[in-house]
Amino acid sequence: MLDKSYDPKKVEEKWYKIWEEKGYFEPTYDPEKPKFSIVIPPPNVTGVLHIGHALNNSIQDVLARYKRMDGYDVLWVPGTDHAGIATQNVVEREIAKEGLTRHDLGREKFLERVWKWKEQYGGRIIQQLKKLGASCSWKYERFTMDEGLSRAVREVFVRLWEEGLIYRGDYIINWCPRCQTALADLEVEFENVKGKLWYLKYPLEDGSGFIVVATTRPETMLGDTAVAVNPEDERYKNFIGKTLVLPLVGRKIPVIADPEVDPEFGTGAVKITPAHDFADFEIAKRHNLPFVKVIDEQGRMTEEAGSYAGLDRFEARKRVVEDLKAQGLLEKEEDYDLVLGHCYRCHTVIEPLISKQWFISMKPLAQPAIAAVKYGFIKFVPENWNNLYFDWMYNIRDWCISRQIWWGHRIPVWYCEECGEVIVSREDEVKECPKCGSSKLKPEEDVLDTWFSSALWPFSTMGWPEKTKTLETFYPTSVLVTSFDIIFFWVARMIMMGLHFMGQIPFRHVYIHALVRDEKGQKMSKSKGNVIDPLEMIEKYGTDALRFTLIALAAQGRDIKLAESRIEGFKHFINKIWNASRFVLMSLEGTELSGKFDVEKLPLFSKWILSELQKSIKKVRQKLDEFEFDQAAMEAYHFFWNKFCDWYIEVSKIYMKNPEFERDTKEVLLRVLKDSLKLLHPFVPFVTEEIWSKLPLKESEHIIVAPYPVVDTSLISERSEREVSLIQEVIVGIRSVKSDYNLTSKKELKVIFKAENQTSLELLEREKEVVKTLSRIEEFSCVLEHQRKKGEVSLVLSQGELFVDLTGLIDVKKEIERLTKEKGRVEKKLEQVSKKLSNRNFLERAPKEIIEKEKRIKAEMEEKLAKIERYLGELKNDDS
């Protein structure tokens, strides 16, 4: 028997351990089973479970458990990402406590410390995923720097090099002076900030005047090699080809014409600093301009900056502005809103720099990846994410894959110090130059971008480049579950690499889930103090309550507004599952059941609940297959709470008192409970497994491998649904009148139902006991003719009219007074909401959900007002 109340702490760890020990999470490679596979978006090895992880992995677990129960052979590949910059930063902070830097330790010793840290702390998030109930195939757990994945990384690099798609060159890149590494475009976070726009005078060499240029970064002027204007700009046509003298430096620079110059920015004349600006870099290449690097990798001014050498870039800015002002070359300065790039890891302002880096040519890889989505081989869910994907892919730039850090996959390249040969090898070590035979080889110092190894995740985790049974069986994967912010970082790159190296798409569907925000719709952040910690919520309310809340709120294309009160609310649902199951099990005690019943002989509500169950099974399956997880969860919720608990369990108490119906009612209770638990298991695995363990007549020892419910069309009964619908309408109508007149606790009511036809009358007569018991009234009769009598209030229903006799139960005068006040309150509320909904500004500016909420309130108030006016009319007539 179940305990009186559900305690998640008693069952969660117990059941997870049993599932793991029984091997339920691992694939079987059964050739008879259909296949379902999914790879986890590998969390950073530095990470701890946050609410986004909880949502992402709950969704994946729902899919894995659903498919496993539905007869699929399921592989869910877990693992972690080495997170190059983030992990290096963590360990550098650790050794800084000892007064050391990584350079003090040297590369080899530093990497030993990183591996040691990884072994000690890197598994935290895996344990936390287990606490969430994630049924990953843990025997397949991978790490982006394990031996197998490292081999895959080297193989991919070498092949791309051999195909001419990897190259090394001097290009402008994003540089983080704090992390001391290049960053890909996607690793730069842009923020709107308040800045200044300075207008600088550049004198003409012939002394005939000057050109004024506007800049937000005056310190970079020291590296200018031209001033550019738009060739169509009439203001500057006579200046094109002339020579300027660069202020503070004295270097002679030309005035050039280029169509990329925006005549609307500043004065229409722009300074060209090709070593420190992406647009200027491209202009300089077109015009064969020299490159002058005046800021170094530490963010300090170089020797090329003359007297400013050694200054921090922002200090140099102040000095340059002061000196220009002193020489009369600063025309003016003004406030200016600008977009500034920051390092995604440490938030330092990035510096565009000319640097020798490794790149991948992306356009040849992008074309097949565009086609895969365009022609529907890969489907984004919701579909609107296609546009974001295409926008980036059609405008893709080459990917800078080298990073100037120590933690990561070292680029498999050696340089011969004798003949200059560049050696790219699949081997861990190269001993001699294949060209000249020299042993004087210098290994490449840079490592690969973290996302390089992540891009290979769907196939490298399955054993590629070997032709493994896992690859043959489970690739391509079925679906990828991720968030929109890594469509470029990860999703697009996996599609490109999968197509290029496997000749197949890496997954068939990409489900993009919502962002979890706070209850006001604001992004969660520690600084705002609005973060909801999933581990705290699990401790407080249990895993199932947290999981169900996240899934139930995860509507496609809409961010989740999460408050702790929502989790607490769904904890009540978990308790409801427990209490209802406890009632059923107590009801079954002492009865030998067979698991069979004759449908034709079942009473009405038993036929109805079995029919409703089939409809819910069909809808839950459909919504899971369509990735509408919120609707699947809420369908299961409403069936269990609103239909099974609120109606059938209450009716079953009546049926079980009747010897004719008792046994079959218990059979139906068990059948519905079992299918309900199986229906709910993917969403709330722990409570369902605990209850399942106490059930008789189980199809399997554990619910995790029980067959997922399938629709039994023989149990669908439209007639029973129609008939029960009328009975429910009558019961709800009686309850409504009792509530409206504050008579909820009163049983001594006489109710008459005037039926429209003989069929309805006979139905209500047959189910009279159900109506009386669930309405909590003493007398209920059905007639075909009835005129309202004094003291009765009426309620029109779809197939008749209810008459409730209130004689002696209410003080008519006081009731008229109370309803009149209530009418005034409702009219005022209706006036307010109507005014709001007729306000054009409100309709144009308010969020859609707020407008819909106001419309619902208006409809409710109109319905309530009509009912009050009808009751008042009847009471006043009786009082007159």
N, C-alpha and C positions, 0 to 999 in steps of 0.2 A: 504493500500500500504506500501511496505517496505521503510525504510529510504534510503537515497542515499548511505550511507556506513554502514557497520556493526560495532557496538560498543558492544563488549562482556560484558562490565560493566553494560550495561542497561538491559541485558536479563538473565544473569547467575543466579543471586540470585533470581530473580523473578520466573523463571521456576522451580528451585530446590524446592522452597517453595511450589509451586502449586503441584508438583509431590508428595511431602511428605503429604500435606494436603489431597490430593485425595486418599492416601493410596495405590498408585501404586506399592510401593516397597514391600508391605507385601503379604505373601502367602494367598491364598483363601481356601485351603483344598477342592477344587472342585474335587470330585471323578472322574469326566469325563476327567480331564486334566492329561497329563503325568507330572511327577515330575522332577524337577531339583533343586539340592541343592549344596551349596558350603559354606565352612567356611573360614573366613578371617584369614590369619596368624596374630595372635593378636600382634599389635605393642606394644612396651613397653609403660607403662603409663607415663614414663618420656619423651617420644619421641616427635619429631616434624617431619613433612613430609619431607623426603628427596627424591632424584631422584629415588632410588630403590623402595621406597613405591609407588611413582607415577606410575612407570612401572607396578609393581605387581598388584596394585588396578585398573589400567586402563584395564589390561588384564581381570581381574575378572569381571569388569563392562561390558566389551564388551560381555562376555559370558552371564551374567545375563540379559542384555537388549535384546540380540539376542534371547535367550530362551523364555523370557517373551513375546516378540512380536510373537514368533513362536507357541504360544498357551500353553506353559508350565506353571505349577504352580511353581513359583520360590521362594526359601528361600535362602537368602544370609546372613549368621550369622556374625554380626560384634562383635567387643569387643577388650579389651586391656588386656595385661599381667601385673601382679603386679611387675615383674622384681626385684626380691629380692635384689640382691647386688647393682644394679644400683640405685634403688629408695632409699635404705638406705644411699648410698653414697651422694646422692643429699641432703637429709634432714640433714645428719650429717654436711654437708658443711654450710647449712643454720643456724643451731644452733651454729656452731663454730663462726659465726659472733657475737653471743651474749656472746662469751667466755665460751661456755658450750660444754660438750661431752654427748653422749647418756647415759653414766654411771652416769653422774650428774643428769640426769632427771629420770633414772630408766626405766625399760622396759615398764611399763604401760603408763607412761606419754610420753615416746618417741613414742610409737605406736599411741597415740592420735595425736601427731604432724604429723606423717606420713599420717594418714587418713585425717587430715585437709589439708595437702599439696595436697593429691590426689584429694580431692573434689574441691580445688581451681584451680589446674593446670593440673590435670590428663586428662581432656577432650579436651585439645588443639588439639591433633592429630585427634580426631573424627570430630571436626569442619573443620579441614583441608581436611579430606577425603571427606566431603560434598562439599567443594569448588572444589574438583577434579571431582565432579559429580558422586561419587560412590553411586549407587542405592541400598545400603544395606537395609536389613529388620530391621530398627532401633528399632522396638518394641521388637526385640529379642536380643538386645545388652547385652553382658555379660562381666563380669570382673572376672579374675581368682581367686579373693578372695571374690566374692559375696557369699551370704548365700548358694545358691544352689550348686555352684561349690565346695565350702568348704565341703559340705556334701558328694559330690561325691569323693573328695580327701580322706576323712576319710574312706569311704566305701572301696575304692580300697586298701588303706593301710592295713586295717583290714583283708580283704579277702586274700591278698598276704601273710600276717603274718600267717593266719590260714592254708594256703596252704604250708607253709614252704618256701616260696620264698623270704621273707624278713628276714634278720638276722642282728645281731649286733656283731661286733667283732673288735679286734685290728689288723689293717691292715695298710700298707703304703698307704698314700694318697697324693694328691697334696694340698699344703697348701699355702694360700696367707697371708704373715705376715702383709700386709697393711689392707686387708678386714677382716682379722681374721676369715677365714672360709676355710673349705675344698672345693676343686673344683673337678668336674668330669674331666676325661681325656679330654673330648671334650671342656672344658672351659679353657684349657691351649693353648696359642698361642705360637708356636715355631718360633724363629728367628735365622738366621745365624749371629753369632757374632765372632769378633776376640778375642781370649783368649790365655791362656798359658797352656803348658803341663809341669808339674814338675816331675822329676825323683827322687824318694826318696829311700834311703837305709834302709832296715829293717834287723838288725843284727840277726844272728842265736844265739840261747841260748848257744850253746856249744862253741861259739867263733870262729868257723871254717870259718866264712865268712858272707855274707849277700845276700839278694835278693833285686833287684831293681824293684820297681813298679812305674808306671806312673799314674798321676791323674790330672784332671783339677780342683779339689776342695780339696786342701791340708788340709783345716780346718776340713774336715770330717774324716781325719785319726785318730783323737782323739777318734772316735767311732768305729774303726776297730775291728772286732772279728776274722778275719782270713785273709790269703792271698791265692788266688786260682790260679791254673794253669790247663791247659788242660791235661788230662791223656795221650794223644798221643804226647805231646810235649817232645821230647827227651832231651831237655836242662834241664828240671826240674824233671825228673823221680826220681833222687836220693834225691830230696828235700821233696817229698811228705811224710807227716807224721812227719816231723821235727817241732821244735818249734822255733818261732821268738820272739824277744822282741820288743814290739811296741815303737818306738821312742817317746820321750817327755812325755810318760805316764808310760812306764815300764811294761805294761800288757803283759802277755805271750799269744801268739796266734798261732794256728796251720797253717801249709801249707796243703791245701786240694786240691783234684783233682775234677774238674767238667767239663763235656763236653760242657757247655755253654760258657766257657771262650774262647775268640777269641785270638789265638796265634799271630795274626798279629797286635793287638793293643799294642802300647807301647813296653814293653819288653816281653810281653806274660804272665807276672805275674800281677794279679790285686788284689788290696785291697778290702776287703769285709766289707762294712759298712751297715748292714741290716736295720738300723733304718732310713737311709737317701738316699736309692737308690732302685728303683723298682727291677732291676735285682738281686742286692745283697740280697734283701728281700727273693726272691724265692730260691736262692742258700742257704741262711741261714736256711730256713725251711727244705730243703732236708738234710742238714747236722747237724740239731739240734744245731745251733750256738746261743749264747746269743745275745740279742738286747741291744745296748747301745745308748741312745738318748743324743746327745751332742749339739743339736740346739733346741731351744724352739719355741713356737708359735709366739713370737715377733721377731724371727730371731736373737736371742741372744744366746750365749753359756751357757749351763747348768752347774750345779755343777759337772756333770760327766766329763766336759772338764778341770777340775783341775784349774791350774793357769790362764786359759783363760776365766773362768766363768764370765759372765756379759758383755763380749765384743760383739759388733755387728759381725755378721758372716763374713762380708767382712774385717773388721778390724782384726779379729782373723786370717784370711787367711794371711795377711801381717806378723803378729807376728809369726805365725807358720813357714812360709818360712824363716824369719830372724833367728829364733832359730835353725832350721834344718841346715841352712847354717853355723851358728856359731859352731855347733857340728860336722860339716863335713859330714852330712848325706844327703845333697842335691847334687846329682851328676851333674845335669844340668837342665836348663829350656829352652823351645823353644816356638816360636809362634805356635798357633794351632787354626784352625777354628772349632768352635763347635756350636751345636744347643742348644739354651737355652730357657727354658719354661718361659712364662710370664702370669700373670693373665689377662684374656680377658677383665676385666673391668678397672683395674687401672694400668696394665702393670708392676706391681712389679714382680721381679724375684721370681718364686715360689720355695718353699722348700719342697722336699719330706720328710714326717714325719710319724712315727708310731703314730696312733691315733685310739681311739675307735669311730667307725662310724657305721651308718646304711647302709645296702647294699641290692640290689635286685639281686637274681640269674637270670642272663639274658639268659643263654643257653636254658632252657626249653621254654621261651617265644619267643626266636629267631627262633626256628625250624619251627613253623607254618607260621611265617612272611616271612621266606625265601621261603617256598613252595608257598605262595600267589603270589609272584612276579615270581618265577621260572615257574609256570604253567599258568601264564597269567591272573590270577584273578585281579591283579593290574598291570597296564601298566605304565611304565615311558616314558615320551615324552620329549626329544628324548630318544630313547631306550638305547643309550650308557651309561646312568646313572645307568643302571642295574648293571654294573660291579663294580662301586664304592659302591653301596648298598651291593652287595654280599660280596665284600672284607671285609667290616666292620662287617657284620652280621656273617660270618663264623669264624671271629676271635674275637668275642665280649667278653668283660670282664664284670665282675659284676659291677653294677652301684652304685657308692657312692651317696646316696640320701640325706644325712644329711648336713646341713649348719649351721655354728656357727654364725648366725646373728639373728636379732629379727624380721625383716619384712618378713613375709611369713606364710605358713601354719605350725603351730606348730605340731610337730610329736605327734600323739595321744597316748602317752605312759606315764604311771606313775610308779614310783618305790616305793615299800613299804619299809619304813625305819625300820620296825620291823622284817619282815621275808625275805626281799630281793626279793619278788615276782615282776615280770615285768607284768604290766597290760596294755593291748592294748584294747582300747574301741572306739566305734562309737560315744559315748556321748561327749558333750563339757566338762563336769566335772565328775570326779570320786570321790566319798566321802569316800569310805572305801575299804580296801583290801578284795577281794573275798576269799582269802585263810585264813587270820588270823583275819579279821575284824577290823584291825587297821585303824585309820583315819590319821595316820602319812604318808601321801603320798607326794612324790616329783615329780612334772611334769617334763617331758623331756624338756630341755632348747632349743634344736636344732629345726630348721625348715626344711622343705623339700626343696630340689632343685626346683627352679622355673620351670624347665622343667617337673617336675613330674605332675603338674596340667595341663600344656600345652599338655602333652601326651594324656590326656583324652578329649581334646577339641571337637572332632567331636560328641561325644555322651553326654558328661556332659553338653554342652551348650543346648542340646535338652531335658534336664530334667532328665537324668539318675541319680540315680538308679530307679526313678519312671518309670512306663511304660506309657509314655505320648503319646498323639496323634501325637505330632511333631516327636518323635522318630519313631513311627510306619509309619508315612507318608514319612519322608525325610531321614531316615538313611537306608542304607549307603549313603553318599553324592556322588555326581556325579564326581567331579574332585577337586583336590587340586592344587592351583597355588602357587609356592614358588621358592626360589633360592637354588642353589646347596649347599651352605654353611651350611644349616640346615637339610640336608638329615639325618645326624646322630642324631643331637640334637633333632629333632622334628618328621620328617617324619617316620623314622624307629620305633620310640617309639610309635607313634600313631597307626601304623600298628599292633605292638605287643599288645598294650593295647586294641585296638578295637577287634581284634580276640579273645583275652582272656576273655574280659568281655561282649562283645556283641555276640560273636560267628559268627561275620561277618566282612568282610573287612570294613575299615572306608571310603574308596573312591575307585573308579574304575580306575581313571587315576591320575597320578601325572605329571603335566606340570612344567618342570624346565625351568625358563626363564633366559635370558641372564643377564650378569652383565653390568651395564652402566659405561662406561669409558669416558675419555675426547676425544677430536678429534684426539689426537695422540695415543690413545689406552692405556693411562696410567690410573691407578686407581685414582679415585677422592679422594682428601683429603684436609682438611683445610690448612695443613702445605704447600702443594704445590700451594695453591691458585687457584686450577682448579675445584672447586666445582660449579655445576650449581644448584641453589636453585629453586625448582619447583614453590614455591609460588611467587618468583620474576618473573619467566617466565609467570605465569598465569596473574599477574598484568600487564605485558608488552605486551603480545601477546594474552591472552585469554586462557581459559582452553582447548577449542577444538584444538587449534594449538599445544599445548603441548602434549595432549593425542595422536593426530594423528601422531605426530613425533615419539613418543616412540613406538607406535604400528607398524608404517611403517618400523621402523629400527629393530624390534625384530625378527630377523631370528632365527630359531631353531639352537641351538648349536653354535651360534656365538655372541660374546660380541658386545654391541652397542657402536659405537664411536659417541659421541654426542657433537655437537657444537651449540652454540646459533644461529648461522646462519641457521642451519637446521630448528629450530623452526620458525625462521623468514620466511624461505622459505615456510613452510607449512601454515603459516598465510596467504600467498597469495592464497593458495588453499581455505581456509575458505572464503576469500573475493570473490573468483571466484564462489563458491557456491551461495553466497549472490547476486552477480551481475547478474548471469545467471537466478536465480530465479526472481529477480526484472524485468528482461527483459520479462520473460514468463508472469508474472502477469500483466505487462503493456500491453502486447500483447492481453491478454484475456479480458481486460476492454471493456465493452459494448457488449460482446458476451454471449448469453445464451448457455451454454454447457450442454450436456446430459451424458458425460462420455462414449459415444459409438461411434463407427466408423465401416465402412465396410472395412475390411482389403484388399479385392480384388480391391477396388476402390482407394486405397491410392497410391500416387506417390512413385517412387522408394526409395528415401531417407527416407521416413516415414516407409516403410516396413523394410528397412535396420536397422534403429535405434531401432525399436521394436524387431527385431531379435537379434541384438547385446546386447540389454538389457537382453534378456532371457539367453544368453550365460554368461553374467556377473553375473546374479543372481545365476545361477548354480555353477559357479566357486567360488563366494564369500561364498556360503553355504558350498560347499565342503571343502574349505580351513578353514573355521571356525570349521567345524566338525573334521578336522584333526589337529587342534591347530596350523595351519600355519597362524598366525594372520597377519604377515607382508604381505603375499601374498594376503590375503583377503582384507586388507586395500588398497593395491596398485591396485588391480583389480578394486575396486570401484572408486578409484582415476582416473585411466586411462579411465575408461568408461565415467565418468562425464566430465573430462577436455578434453581428446583427441577426444572422439567420439561425445558426446552430445554437448559440447560447441564449439569445434573447427570446427566440421562439421555440425551437424544437425541444431543447432541454426542459423548458417550462411545460410544454405540452406532454412531453414524455412522462412527467410526474403523474399526469392524469391517466395516461394510457397504461402505465405500469400497475395502477390500482385495479385494472380490468383484467381478469384472468384470461380472457380471449386474446388480448393484445400484449400481455406482459412479456412473454418470451421473445416475440418478434421485435418488440420495441427495444429490448436489450440488444438483440442482434444488430438492429439498425444503429443504435447508439455506438456500438463498437465499430461497426463498419465506417460510419461517418468520422468518428474520432481518428481511426487509423489513417484514412485517406487525408484528413485535414492535417494531421501531423506530418505526413509525407509531403503534402503540398507546401507546408511551411518550413520544412527542414532546411532547404538551401538558405533561407533568410535567418532562421533562428535555430542553429544546429544543436546547441547544448540542451536547452529545455526539452526539445522534441526527442532527443536521444534518451534523456533520463526518463521521460514518461513512457517511451517505447519499451524500455527495459522491463516495465511492470505490466505490459499488456499480454493478454492471452491470445492464442491463435495468430501468431506473427508469421509473416512470410520469410523473414530472415532474422538472425540474431540481433543485428544492429540496423537501425533505420538508415544509416549512411549508405548502405548497399541494398536497401529495400527498393523494389521497383517503383518509379515515380508513377503517380496515378494516371490512368488513361481513361478517356471518356467511354462510358458504357451507354450507348444510345438506347438500349432497351429500358433504361431507368428514367429516360426523359419523358415527362408527362405534362403536356401543356394544359390538360384539363385540371390536374391537381394544382398547378400554378395559378390558374384562373380562379379556382374555387378558394384557395387559401388567401389569395389577394383580397377577395371580398370579405372573408372572415377577419383578416388583419385590419381592413379599413373600418369595419364595425368596431373592433376592439380599440383601435387607435382613436376613433371618434368618441367612444364612451370615455376613454381616459382623458381626452382633450376637454370634454365638457366638465368632468370632475375637477380637472386642474384649473380651468377657467373660473370655476365657482368655489375654489379652495375646499373641495370635497374629496381630495385624494385618499384620505384615510377612511372615508365613509363607505360601508358596504350595503347599507339599507336603501339602495336605489332600485327603482322600477324602470326598466327600459323596454320600449317597444320598437321593433324594427318593421316598418311598412315596406314590404318587398315589392319590386316592380312586377315580378312574375312568380309563378308557382315553383320554378326550378330554384330560384334564389331562396324562396321561403323554405323549401324542403331541406336545402343545404344548411341553412342557419339553424333549423330545428334539429338536424342530425348532430351538429357541432355545438349545441346549446351549452353543454357542460364546459367546453373549451372557452367559449365567449364569457361565461359567467366567472370562471376561475381566473382567467387572465385579465378581465376587466375589474375583478373584485367587486361584483354586485350580487344582490340576492335574487332578483327576478329579471328574466329576459324572455320575451315572447315575440313571435313573428306573426304578422297578419298581412292581408292583402289590402285592407281598407282601414283607415284611421284618421279621425279629425283631431287636431290639436286641442287639448283640454287646458283649462286654467291650471297654472302651476307647472306646465310642461315647457321645456325648451326643445327646439328641433335643430337637426343638423342634416343637411342634404348630402347624400353620398352618391356614388356612381350608379348603384343599382337599387336605390331606395332612400328612405328617410328615417333618421333616428329620432325618437321622442324620449326625453329623459324627464321623469317626474321629480321636481324639486320641492314639492309640497311638504312643508314642515321642516325642510332641511336648510332653508335660507330665510333671512329677513329681507323681503322684497325691496322695501324702501332703502335699506342700507346697501343692498346689492346694486340698486339703480344708481345710488350715490357713488359707490366704488367704481362701477363700470363707466360712469360719466367722467370721473377723474381720469381713468385709464384711457378713455377715448381722447380726452384733451392732450394727454401725454403722447399718444400715438400720432395724433394730428400734427402736433408740434414737430415731432421727429420726422414725419413724412414731409412736412413743409421744408424743413432744413435740407433733407436729402434731395428733394425735388429741385430746390433752388441751386444746389451744388451741381446737379446733373444737367441743369439748363445753362450753366455758366460755361461759355466757350473757352475761356482761359483754362479752367479746370480740366475740361475734356481734351484740350491740346497738350497740356503739360503733365498731367498726373500719369503715373505708371498704369499700364493696362489692368493689372490685378487690382489696383485700388478702385478704378472705375467699375470693374466687375463687382467688387465687394459692395460698393454703394448701390449698384443696380439690384443686387440681391436683397439689401436692406430695404430698399423701396418696395420691392415685391412683397416682402414679408410684412411690412407695415400696412400695405394696401389690403392684404389678406386678413390681417388682424383687425383692421378697422371695420371691414365688412362684417366680420363675425361679431364684433362688439355691437355694431349698429343693429344687427339682426336680434341679438339677445336683448338689447335695450328695448327694442320695439315690442318683443314678446312680453317682457316683464311689465312694461308700462301699460300695455293692453290689459294685462291681468290685474294691475293695481288700480285701474280706473273704474 
